Amino acid sequence: MQTVRRRRAENGAGRVMQERMAVVMELIDVKDYVQKTAEIIGSVVELEALICDREYRILGDSKQRSHEPVRKIGDHSVLTAAIARQQVIIMEDTKRDSEGCRFCPERAECDINAMVAIPISRGIHVYGGIGIYAHKKESVRRLIGKNKTFIEFIGRMSELLIAKLDEEQEKASLRERVRSLSNHATSVSFDEIVGSSRGICLAKEEAESIASSSSTVLIQGESGTGKEIFARAIHSSSQRFDGPFVAVNCAAIPDNLLESELFGYEEGAFTGAIKGGRIGKFELANNGTLFLDEVGEIPIHLQPKLLRVLQERRIQKLGSSQDVPVDIRILAATNRDLEEMMKTGAFREDLYYRLNVIPLAIPPLRERRQDIMELCRFFLERYNRSLGKDLKGFEPEAEKVLTEYDWPGNVRELQNGVEYAVNMARGRLIGTDSLPRRLFCAAGEPALTLKPMRQVEEDYIREALRVFGSDAEGKEKAAGVLGLSRATMYRRLKEMEENGAGGAEAPDGGRTFET
C-alpha cells in the first residue's frame, strides 16, 4: 500500500504532463491490423506484400502468418528509399538497379526481381511504407504492366491504415479523458471510508488486502451501504490506480441498450447508430477498472456474452466480427441474492462463479450503530460548508433518535437525513424538531410528529382562545371545554407568558396570554 502511494506521488507530475500531450498513434500500435492488411494486399494482387513503419520495422508480411520477432528492412532497400524520399518507386530489375540489392549479403540467394514501393503518409507525416514484389518472370511482367492499378489499390489500403490510426487515436484520447475525470476527480482511499465499528473495519481490511490483485471481486450489500465507494478505494489502491475507473449502473440502462453501452457498436449496426460507431464501457476501461453496479439486473440473454468477456478478456462490438482485446479488472456489486436468482434461473450459475472469485460483504448500518454518529458528524461538516451553516452538533435527544433508527436505506438515507436536518435547523444544535418525521416511527407505522405534553397542552389552550376569544368570558368558556378550573386556566396562561408567549390583561389587572 505504501509503495503504491509513494509511486503515485512520484509519478503525479509526470501524469499531469502526459495528460497535456496529444495522443499520437503509430503503425506499431495497430500491428495486428497491419498484418491483416498485408495479407489482403497479397491476396488481391497475387504477389507478396510487405508493410513497415517509419522505423523500418516489418509489421506486415503476406507470406508470414505466425507471430515472430519484429525484423527490420535494410538501410538501402527500395522500401527504405521510398519512405525516406516520400516517393513511389518502381524497380523493374532490383538486382541491377537497386543499390541495396547490389550490396546485400543475401543477393545470391534472393529471388526478388521487381518491386513497387509506396510511402504511407499524410501531409508531412510519414507513417511507413508498403511494398509489393515479384519473383518469377511472369509475375514481374504483370507487376510492371499493371503498376498503375496496383499503385491505386495500395494507395487505398494506405488510406485505410491511416483511418485506423485516426480511430485508435480518438479512442486513446477518449480513454485519457475518462481516466482523468474518473480518477483524479473522484479517487477514494480506504482512510476516507468513515466508520470505526468492527464490521466496517474488517471490510476495509479485507478490501485493502485484495486491492493489489487482478482478480474479480463481487461486492455484496444492501442498497446505500457504499459499495461503489469501496470499489473506488480498491481501484485507487491497486496497481491500476493511474488507469481509468469506469462505473456502469446496469439497472439504470434499458435492456435493449445495455449491450451497446457495455461493448460499443460499429457504424450501421442498427437503426439509429451514430456515424463512426461508438466505443463501449469495456474499451473505455482498458488498462483500468470496470465497475458493474447492480450486476444482478443484467438480462439473462446478455449474461453469456458477459461471461465470455470475463473468461477471454476480449469483446466484440455490435455489428462487428472482430475481437478487441481489453486489459481490465472487473469489480461487480449487487444488493440482490444471486444464489437465489440462480435457483430460479434468473442468473447463470457459471457467471456467478466467474464474478464471485473474491466475495466482499459490506454490513448494513443497523449492524454497525457505532458508526452512525460518526457518519452524522462527517455529513454535518460537509453540509455546513455547502449550505453556509455553522451548526455545532446534535442535541442528546436527536442523537438518541438517530442511533435507534434502523436506517433501511443505510448510509445514503442517513446522508439525506442529515442534509434535511441542516436545512431545517434554526439554532446552533440539531434537535428532534429538525429531523425527518420518518425517523420517529417504527417500521410499518405511519409517521407521527411527537411533542412534549406541556407543548401539546399549550397548543390546545391557544386554539381554544382563538375560538372563544381572549377576554374573561372567552377564557372561562375555553377552560370549561378543556376541563380546566378557572384558577388552573389563569395559572397556565401566566406560565406561558413567563416562558415568552406574551400576555393580555386579566380581570385582576395582571397580564395573561394574548392570542
C-alpha positions as CSV (number, residue, x, y, z in Angstrom):
1,M,0.0,0.0,0.0
2,Q,2.8,2.4,0.9
3,T,4.6,1.5,-2.3
4,V,1.6,2.4,-4.4
5,R,1.1,5.7,-2.6
6,R,4.8,6.6,-3.0
7,R,4.7,5.7,-6.7
8,R,1.6,7.8,-7.1
9,A,3.2,10.8,-5.5
10,E,6.4,10.4,-7.6
11,N,4.5,10.0,-10.9
12,G,2.0,12.7,-10.2
13,A,3.8,15.4,-12.1
14,G,4.6,13.1,-14.9
15,R,1.0,12.1,-15.4
16,V,-0.1,15.7,-15.5
17,M,2.4,16.4,-18.3
18,Q,1.2,13.2,-20.2
19,E,-2.4,14.4,-19.9
20,R,-1.5,17.6,-21.7
21,M,0.3,15.9,-24.5
22,A,-1.7,14.9,-27.7
23,V,-2.1,11.2,-28.2
24,V,-0.1,10.1,-31.3
25,M,-0.6,6.6,-32.8
26,E,1.8,4.8,-35.0
27,L,1.6,1.6,-37.1
28,I,3.2,-0.4,-34.3
29,D,0.1,0.4,-32.2
30,V,-2.1,-1.5,-34.7
31,K,0.3,-4.2,-35.6
32,D,-2.4,-6.9,-36.0
33,Y,-4.4,-4.7,-38.3
34,V,-1.2,-4.0,-40.4
35,Q,-0.6,-7.7,-40.7
36,K,-4.1,-8.4,-41.9
37,T,-3.8,-5.5,-44.4
38,A,-0.6,-7.1,-45.8
39,E,-2.4,-10.4,-46.2
40,I,-5.3,-8.7,-48.0
41,I,-3.0,-6.9,-50.4
42,G,-1.0,-10.1,-51.2
43,S,-4.2,-12.0,-51.8
44,V,-5.7,-9.4,-54.1
45,V,-2.6,-8.7,-56.3
46,E,-1.4,-12.3,-56.0
47,L,2.0,-11.1,-55.1
48,E,4.0,-10.8,-51.9
49,A,3.4,-7.7,-49.8
50,L,5.4,-6.1,-47.1
51,I,4.4,-3.2,-44.7
52,C,6.9,-1.5,-42.4
53,D,6.7,1.6,-40.2
54,R,8.9,4.7,-40.4
55,E,11.5,3.0,-38.1
56,Y,11.7,0.4,-40.9
57,R,10.3,-2.4,-38.7
58,I,8.4,-5.0,-40.7
59,L,4.9,-5.1,-39.2
60,G,3.0,-6.9,-42.0
61,D,4.2,-9.7,-44.3
62,S,1.8,-11.5,-46.6
63,K,3.8,-14.7,-46.5
64,Q,4.3,-14.8,-42.8
65,R,1.3,-15.7,-40.6
66,S,3.0,-16.6,-37.4
67,H,3.9,-14.2,-34.6
68,E,7.7,-13.9,-34.9
69,P,10.0,-11.2,-33.5
70,V,9.8,-7.9,-35.4
71,R,12.5,-7.6,-38.0
72,K,13.9,-4.5,-39.9
73,I,14.4,-4.0,-43.6
74,G,17.9,-2.9,-44.7
75,D,19.0,0.7,-44.9
76,H,19.5,0.5,-48.6
77,S,16.3,-1.3,-49.6
78,V,13.8,0.1,-52.2
79,L,11.1,0.4,-49.5
80,T,13.5,2.3,-47.2
81,A,14.2,4.8,-50.1
82,A,10.5,5.2,-50.8
83,I,9.8,6.1,-47.1
84,A,12.8,8.4,-46.9
85,R,12.0,10.3,-50.1
86,Q,8.2,10.1,-49.7
87,Q,8.0,9.0,-53.3
88,V,6.6,6.0,-55.2
89,I,9.5,3.8,-56.6
90,I,9.0,1.3,-59.3
91,M,12.0,-1.0,-59.7
92,E,11.8,-3.3,-62.8
93,D,15.2,-5.1,-62.1
94,T,16.1,-4.8,-58.4
95,K,19.4,-6.7,-58.7
96,R,20.5,-4.3,-61.5
97,D,19.0,-1.0,-60.3
98,S,18.8,-1.3,-56.5
99,E,21.8,-0.1,-54.5
100,G,20.6,-2.2,-51.6
101,C,20.5,-5.3,-53.7
102,R,24.0,-4.8,-55.1
103,F,25.5,-4.7,-51.6
104,C,23.1,-7.2,-49.9
105,P,24.9,-10.2,-48.5
106,E,21.9,-12.4,-49.4
107,R,22.0,-11.3,-53.0
108,A,22.9,-14.7,-54.4
109,E,20.0,-16.5,-52.6
110,C,17.4,-13.7,-53.1
111,D,14.9,-14.3,-55.9
112,I,13.2,-10.9,-55.9
113,N,13.3,-9.4,-59.3
114,A,10.9,-6.4,-59.3
115,M,9.3,-4.2,-56.7
116,V,6.8,-1.3,-56.2
117,A,7.3,0.7,-53.0
118,I,4.8,3.3,-51.8
119,P,5.1,5.5,-48.7
120,I,2.2,5.7,-46.2
121,S,1.9,9.4,-45.5
122,R,-0.5,12.2,-44.8
123,G,0.8,15.7,-45.3
124,I,4.3,15.9,-44.0
125,H,3.8,13.0,-41.6
126,V,5.2,9.6,-42.8
127,Y,3.9,6.5,-41.1
128,G,5.8,3.9,-43.1
129,G,5.6,2.2,-46.5
130,I,4.0,-0.7,-48.5
131,G,6.0,-2.8,-50.9
132,I,4.8,-5.5,-53.4
133,Y,7.4,-7.6,-55.0
134,A,7.7,-10.3,-57.7
135,H,9.9,-13.3,-58.2
136,K,9.2,-15.1,-61.4
137,K,9.4,-13.5,-64.8
138,E,5.6,-13.7,-65.5
139,S,5.0,-12.1,-62.1
140,V,7.5,-9.4,-62.9
141,R,5.7,-8.6,-66.2
142,R,2.3,-8.5,-64.5
143,L,3.6,-6.2,-61.7
144,I,5.2,-3.8,-64.2
145,G,2.4,-4.0,-66.6
146,K,-0.3,-3.2,-64.0
147,N,1.8,-1.0,-61.7
148,K,-0.7,1.9,-62.1
149,T,-3.6,-0.3,-60.9
150,F,-1.5,-1.7,-58.1
151,I,-0.4,1.8,-57.0
152,E,-4.0,3.0,-56.9
153,F,-5.1,-0.1,-54.9
154,I,-2.2,0.2,-52.4
155,G,-3.0,3.9,-52.0
156,R,-6.5,3.0,-50.9
157,M,-5.1,0.4,-48.5
158,S,-2.7,3.1,-47.2
159,E,-5.7,5.4,-46.5
160,L,-7.4,2.6,-44.6
161,L,-4.4,2.2,-42.4
162,I,-4.3,5.9,-41.7
163,A,-8.1,5.8,-40.9
164,K,-7.4,3.0,-38.5
165,L,-4.8,5.1,-36.8
166,D,-7.2,8.0,-36.5
167,E,-9.8,5.7,-34.9
168,E,-7.4,4.4,-32.4
169,Q,-6.1,7.9,-31.6
170,E,-9.6,9.0,-30.9
171,K,-10.2,6.1,-28.7
172,A,-6.9,6.7,-26.8
173,S,-7.8,10.4,-26.3
174,L,-11.3,9.4,-25.0
175,R,-9.8,6.9,-22.6
176,E,-7.4,9.5,-21.4
177,R,-10.2,12.0,-20.7
178,V,-12.2,9.3,-19.0
179,R,-9.2,8.3,-16.9
180,S,-8.5,11.9,-15.9
181,L,-12.2,12.6,-15.0
182,S,-13.0,9.3,-13.3
183,N,-9.8,9.0,-11.3
184,H,-8.4,12.3,-10.2
185,A,-11.8,13.9,-9.5
186,T,-13.3,11.0,-7.6
187,S,-10.5,8.9,-6.2
188,V,-11.1,7.4,-2.8
189,S,-8.7,6.0,-0.2
190,F,-9.6,3.5,2.5
191,D,-8.8,6.1,5.1
192,E,-11.7,8.2,3.7
193,I,-14.3,5.5,4.4
194,V,-16.0,6.7,7.6
195,G,-16.6,4.2,10.4
196,S,-14.7,2.6,13.3
197,S,-17.0,-0.4,14.1
198,R,-15.7,-3.9,13.9
199,G,-17.8,-4.7,10.9
200,I,-16.7,-1.8,8.7
201,C,-13.0,-2.2,9.8
202,L,-13.0,-5.8,8.8
203,A,-14.5,-5.0,5.4
204,K,-11.9,-2.2,4.9
205,E,-9.0,-4.6,5.9
206,E,-10.2,-7.3,3.5
207,A,-10.7,-4.8,0.6
208,E,-7.3,-3.3,1.2
209,S,-5.6,-6.8,1.2
210,I,-7.1,-7.7,-2.2
211,A,-6.6,-4.3,-3.9
212,S,-3.3,-5.2,-5.5
213,S,-4.8,-8.4,-7.0
214,S,-6.1,-8.6,-10.5
215,S,-8.9,-11.0,-9.6
216,T,-12.6,-10.2,-10.0
217,V,-14.4,-9.0,-6.8
218,L,-18.1,-9.3,-6.1
219,I,-19.2,-6.6,-3.6
220,Q,-22.4,-7.5,-1.8
221,G,-24.5,-5.4,0.5
222,E,-27.8,-3.6,0.8
223,S,-28.7,-0.5,-1.2
224,G,-26.9,2.5,0.2
225,T,-24.1,0.7,2.1
226,G,-21.4,2.3,0.0
227,K,-20.4,-0.5,-2.5
228,E,-19.2,2.0,-5.1
229,I,-17.1,3.8,-2.5
230,F,-15.3,0.5,-1.7
231,A,-14.9,-0.2,-5.4
232,R,-13.2,3.2,-6.0
233,A,-11.0,2.7,-2.9
234,I,-9.9,-0.7,-4.3
235,H,-9.1,0.8,-7.7
236,S,-7.2,3.8,-6.1
237,S,-5.1,1.4,-4.0
238,S,-4.4,-1.0,-6.9
239,Q,-1.6,-1.2,-9.5
240,R,-4.1,0.3,-11.9
241,F,-4.6,3.5,-10.0
242,D,-3.4,5.6,-12.9
243,G,-5.8,3.8,-15.3
244,P,-9.5,4.7,-15.8
245,F,-12.2,3.8,-13.4
246,V,-15.5,3.3,-15.3
247,A,-18.7,2.7,-13.4
248,V,-21.8,1.3,-15.0
249,N,-25.2,1.1,-13.3
250,C,-26.7,-1.9,-15.0
251,A,-30.1,-1.2,-13.5
252,A,-30.2,2.3,-14.9
253,I,-29.8,1.3,-18.6
254,P,-32.7,-0.2,-20.6
255,D,-32.2,-3.9,-21.5
256,N,-32.2,-3.1,-25.3
257,L,-29.4,-0.5,-24.8
258,L,-27.2,-2.3,-22.3
259,E,-25.3,-4.4,-24.7
260,S,-24.2,-1.4,-26.9
261,E,-23.3,0.6,-23.8
262,L,-21.1,-2.2,-22.5
263,F,-19.5,-3.4,-25.7
264,G,-20.0,-0.5,-28.2
265,Y,-21.1,-0.8,-31.8
266,E,-20.0,-0.2,-35.3
267,E,-21.5,2.3,-37.7
268,G,-24.7,0.9,-39.2
269,A,-25.0,-1.8,-36.6
270,F,-28.7,-0.9,-36.0
271,T,-31.2,1.8,-36.8
272,G,-30.1,5.0,-35.1
273,A,-26.5,4.0,-34.7
274,I,-24.3,7.1,-34.9
275,K,-21.9,7.7,-37.7
276,G,-18.5,6.2,-36.9
277,G,-19.9,3.8,-34.3
278,R,-19.4,4.1,-30.6
279,I,-16.9,2.9,-28.1
280,G,-18.3,0.8,-25.2
281,K,-17.6,0.9,-21.4
282,F,-15.3,-2.1,-21.6
283,E,-13.0,-0.4,-24.1
284,L,-13.1,2.9,-22.1
285,A,-11.9,1.0,-19.0
286,N,-9.0,-0.6,-20.9
287,N,-5.8,-0.7,-18.6
288,G,-8.0,0.2,-15.7
289,T,-11.1,-1.0,-13.7
290,L,-14.7,-1.6,-14.8
291,F,-17.3,-1.4,-12.0
292,L,-20.5,-3.2,-12.8
293,D,-23.0,-1.9,-10.3
294,E,-26.3,-3.8,-9.8
295,V,-24.9,-6.7,-11.8
296,G,-27.9,-8.8,-10.8
297,E,-30.0,-6.7,-13.2
298,I,-28.2,-7.8,-16.3
299,P,-30.8,-9.6,-18.5
300,I,-30.4,-13.4,-18.9
301,H,-29.8,-13.1,-22.7
302,L,-26.8,-10.8,-22.2
303,Q,-25.2,-12.9,-19.5
304,P,-23.4,-15.4,-21.8
305,K,-21.6,-12.6,-23.7
306,L,-20.5,-11.0,-20.3
307,L,-19.3,-14.5,-19.3
308,R,-17.2,-14.8,-22.4
309,V,-15.6,-11.4,-21.9
310,L,-14.7,-12.3,-18.3
311,Q,-13.1,-15.5,-19.5
312,E,-11.3,-14.3,-22.6
313,R,-10.8,-10.6,-21.9
314,R,-11.9,-9.9,-25.4
315,I,-15.0,-8.0,-26.6
316,Q,-16.9,-7.9,-29.8
317,K,-18.8,-4.8,-30.8
318,L,-22.4,-4.9,-32.1
319,G,-22.2,-5.2,-35.9
320,S,-18.6,-6.4,-35.9
321,S,-17.0,-9.9,-36.2
322,Q,-13.6,-8.7,-34.9
323,D,-12.5,-9.4,-31.4
324,V,-10.9,-6.5,-29.4
325,P,-8.6,-7.4,-26.5
326,V,-9.2,-5.5,-23.3
327,D,-6.9,-5.4,-20.2
328,I,-9.3,-4.6,-17.4
329,R,-10.1,-5.6,-13.8
330,I,-13.8,-6.3,-13.1
331,L,-15.4,-5.2,-9.8
332,A,-19.1,-6.0,-9.6
333,A,-21.7,-5.2,-7.0
334,T,-25.2,-6.2,-6.2
335,N,-27.9,-5.9,-3.4
336,R,-29.7,-9.0,-4.7
337,D,-29.3,-12.6,-3.6
338,L,-27.6,-14.0,-6.7
339,E,-27.7,-17.6,-5.3
340,E,-31.5,-17.4,-5.0
341,M,-31.6,-16.0,-8.5
342,M,-29.6,-19.0,-9.8
343,K,-32.2,-21.3,-8.4
344,T,-35.0,-19.6,-10.3
345,G,-33.0,-19.4,-13.5
346,A,-32.7,-15.6,-13.4
347,F,-28.9,-15.6,-13.1
348,R,-26.4,-18.0,-14.7
349,E,-24.5,-20.3,-12.4
350,D,-21.3,-20.1,-14.4
351,L,-21.4,-16.3,-14.5
352,Y,-22.0,-16.1,-10.7
353,Y,-18.9,-18.2,-10.0
354,R,-16.8,-16.2,-12.5
355,L,-17.9,-13.0,-10.8
356,N,-17.6,-14.3,-7.2
357,V,-13.9,-15.0,-7.3
358,I,-13.4,-12.8,-4.2
359,P,-16.5,-12.0,-2.3
360,L,-16.7,-8.8,-0.2
361,A,-19.6,-8.1,2.1
362,I,-20.5,-4.6,3.3
363,P,-22.5,-4.7,6.6
364,P,-25.7,-2.6,6.8
365,L,-25.8,0.4,9.0
366,R,-28.1,-1.2,11.6
367,E,-25.4,-3.7,12.3
368,R,-22.8,-1.1,13.0
369,R,-24.7,1.5,15.0
370,Q,-21.3,2.6,16.5
371,D,-20.7,4.4,13.1
372,I,-24.0,6.3,13.0
373,M,-23.0,9.5,14.9
374,E,-19.5,9.4,13.3
375,L,-21.2,9.5,9.9
376,C,-23.7,12.2,11.1
377,R,-20.8,14.5,12.2
378,F,-19.0,13.8,8.9
379,F,-22.0,14.8,6.8
380,L,-22.8,17.7,9.1
381,E,-19.4,19.2,8.3
382,R,-20.0,18.7,4.6
383,Y,-23.4,20.4,4.6
384,N,-22.2,23.2,6.9
385,R,-19.8,24.1,4.1
386,S,-22.1,23.6,1.2
387,L,-25.1,25.3,2.7
388,G,-23.3,28.1,4.5
389,K,-24.3,26.9,8.0
390,D,-22.4,26.8,11.3
391,L,-24.2,24.1,13.3
392,K,-22.1,22.7,16.1
393,G,-23.6,19.3,16.5
394,F,-26.7,17.3,17.7
395,E,-28.8,17.6,20.8
396,P,-28.7,14.4,23.0
397,E,-32.4,13.6,22.2
398,A,-31.6,13.9,18.4
399,E,-28.6,11.6,18.8
400,K,-30.8,9.0,20.6
401,V,-33.3,9.1,17.7
402,L,-30.6,8.8,15.1
403,T,-28.8,5.8,16.7
404,E,-32.0,3.9,17.5
405,Y,-33.4,4.2,13.9
406,D,-32.8,1.1,11.7
407,W,-31.8,3.1,8.6
408,P,-33.2,0.7,5.9
409,G,-31.6,3.0,3.3
410,N,-28.3,2.7,5.1
411,V,-25.6,5.4,4.6
412,R,-27.4,7.0,1.7
413,E,-30.6,7.5,3.8
414,L,-28.6,8.8,6.7
415,Q,-26.8,11.3,4.4
416,N,-30.1,12.6,3.1
417,G,-31.5,12.8,6.7
418,V,-28.5,15.0,7.8
419,E,-28.9,17.3,4.8
420,Y,-32.6,17.7,5.6
421,A,-31.8,18.5,9.3
422,V,-29.1,21.0,8.4
423,N,-31.6,22.8,6.2
424,M,-34.3,22.8,8.9
425,A,-32.3,23.6,11.9
426,R,-32.7,27.1,13.4
427,G,-30.4,27.0,16.5
428,R,-26.8,26.1,17.0
429,L,-27.6,22.4,17.5
430,I,-29.8,20.0,15.6
431,G,-32.7,18.9,17.7
432,T,-35.5,16.4,17.2
433,D,-37.7,19.0,15.6
434,S,-35.3,19.3,12.7
435,L,-35.1,15.6,11.9
436,P,-37.2,13.9,9.2
437,R,-40.5,12.6,10.5
438,R,-39.9,9.1,9.4
439,L,-37.2,8.7,12.0
440,F,-39.8,8.8,14.8
441,C,-42.0,5.9,13.6
442,A,-41.5,2.2,13.9
443,A,-41.3,0.1,10.7
444,G,-44.8,-0.2,9.1
445,E,-46.4,2.6,11.2
446,P,-47.5,6.0,9.9
447,A,-45.2,8.9,10.6
448,L,-46.0,10.9,13.7
449,T,-44.9,14.3,14.9
450,L,-44.3,13.8,18.7
451,K,-44.2,16.8,21.1
452,P,-43.8,17.2,24.8
453,M,-47.1,17.0,26.7
454,R,-46.8,20.6,28.0
455,Q,-46.4,21.9,24.5
456,V,-49.5,19.9,23.4
457,E,-51.5,21.5,26.3
458,E,-50.3,25.0,25.3
459,D,-51.4,24.4,21.7
460,Y,-54.9,23.4,22.8
461,I,-55.1,26.5,25.0
462,R,-54.1,28.7,22.1
463,E,-56.7,27.0,19.8
464,A,-59.5,27.3,22.4
465,L,-58.8,31.1,23.0
466,R,-58.8,31.6,19.2
467,V,-62.3,30.1,19.1
468,F,-63.9,31.6,22.2
469,G,-61.9,34.8,22.5
470,S,-59.2,36.1,24.9
471,D,-61.5,38.2,27.1
472,A,-62.6,37.0,30.6
473,E,-65.8,35.3,29.2
474,G,-63.8,33.6,26.5
475,K,-61.2,32.3,28.9
476,E,-63.9,30.8,31.1
477,K,-65.5,29.1,28.1
478,A,-62.2,27.8,27.0
479,A,-61.4,26.4,30.5
480,G,-64.7,24.6,30.6
481,V,-64.2,23.0,27.2
482,L,-60.6,21.9,28.1
483,G,-61.7,20.6,31.5
484,L,-59.7,23.1,33.5
485,S,-60.7,25.2,36.5
486,R,-60.6,29.0,36.2
487,A,-57.6,29.1,38.5
488,T,-55.7,26.4,36.6
489,M,-56.5,28.2,33.3
490,Y,-55.0,31.5,34.6
491,R,-52.0,29.7,36.1
492,R,-51.3,28.1,32.7
493,L,-51.6,31.4,30.9
494,K,-49.2,33.0,33.4
495,E,-46.7,30.2,32.9
496,M,-47.0,30.6,29.1
497,E,-46.4,34.4,29.5
498,E,-43.3,33.8,31.6
499,N,-42.0,31.4,29.0
500,G,-42.1,34.2,26.4
501,A,-45.5,33.6,24.9
502,G,-46.8,37.2,25.5
503,G,-49.9,38.1,27.5
504,A,-53.2,40.1,27.8
505,E,-55.0,41.9,30.6
506,A,-56.5,39.6,33.3
507,P,-59.6,40.7,35.2
508,D,-57.4,41.5,38.3
509,G,-55.1,43.7,36.2
510,G,-52.4,41.1,35.6
511,R,-51.1,40.0,32.2
512,T,-52.2,36.8,30.5
513,F,-51.7,35.1,27.2
514,E,-52.7,37.1,24.1
515,T,-53.9,35.1,21.2
